[in-house]
């Protein structure tokens, strides 16, 4: 049985995202940062090995270095020296001789094998319990990891802790990274008070979107610029949007994009010459999602209009803002979607693709779509690890179905 088709003229998620990404390319601006400041950034150029790695034949074990051809030919071996890590390893070996060696130490020039202490009697002369060993056994050979000039890290790599270790290994103290896209966040609504407001009337709400989206954008690799709340006044909204476009790569607006009489961003977008790329998608939550672009001196700024309900804002930020920021920042648009097995039956939306906050058990690979009271219910996301994508369907999706899951950006 085929799933129902959307009766909405709005595009489904994949088509909507393709439409957006066709208009987005990497900013390409590069800066040099100190090694210790490069974590979480995107590498802008290949990093190459400054010498062979390892730069010498390196012992992988504590034991004895000797010639593999001598094993089985001699009952015991004269121990003629000790090679410690950090020494040059210039111990001459004649047939029937061995040198004690530490893990990480260079092999003597004539040695081509290391036998572990555990396979010896550790006496002098030393006897071994093995009669045959492959050449280069327990040896990390010179150039095995990389040869001088090899690219050890490729441009476009999102830098984690291990990459910083590689920079240190190859002597890269200043790291070329792409400049982070700079974002502004403009929330709106007369009913919205500052998040630290001590007194809130029943008909008012504190600004949960502002801190949530600020942290979200930073977790997505953006640099945070202006963060401002706007009352429902067209003139002030137009001025603020124009200023934000002039100074930022991406302007995130929150609320004010639906059909209400007091939704001011429509007028502001027109006044600031923002070209519409996407206006609405057949998704739940987040149907009113807006993406546009505006000319500015020497480049283009993008405007991402998120719905005002907090779960809608959080979901659409992950679905649309994240791939935009990744593309602008040089990491590429691909998001870390994974497959998970549905632990409990869930009812989807028959007319829109649903992206629901869900609890993900990484150990078992199972996902539970959490009960919610709608897109204003931010509290139910406390147990969520990401968004589960539900296909449009009339019937419930049974337990055991394999569904796509997008981890929160701060968990991926």
Secondary structure, 3 states (H helix, E strand, C coil): CCCCCCCCCCCCHHHHHHHHHCCCCCCCCEEEEEHHHCCCCEECCCEECCCCECCCCEECCCEEEECHHHECCECCEEEEEEECCCCCCCCCCCCCEEEEECCCCECCCCCCEEEEHHHECCCCCECECCCCCCCCCCEECCCCCECCCCEEECCCCECCHHHHHHHHHCCCCEEEEECCCEEEEEEECCCEECCCCCCCCCCCEECHHHHHHHHHHHHCCCEEEEEEEECCCHHHHHHHHHHHHHHCCEEEEECCCCCCCCCCHHHHHHHCCCEEEEECCCEECCCCCEEEEEEECCEEEEEEEECCCHHHHHHHHHHHHHHHHHHHCCCCCCCCEEEEEECCCECCCCCCEEEEEEEEECCCCEEEECCCCCCCCHHHHHHCCEEEEECCCCCCECCCCEEEEEECCCCC
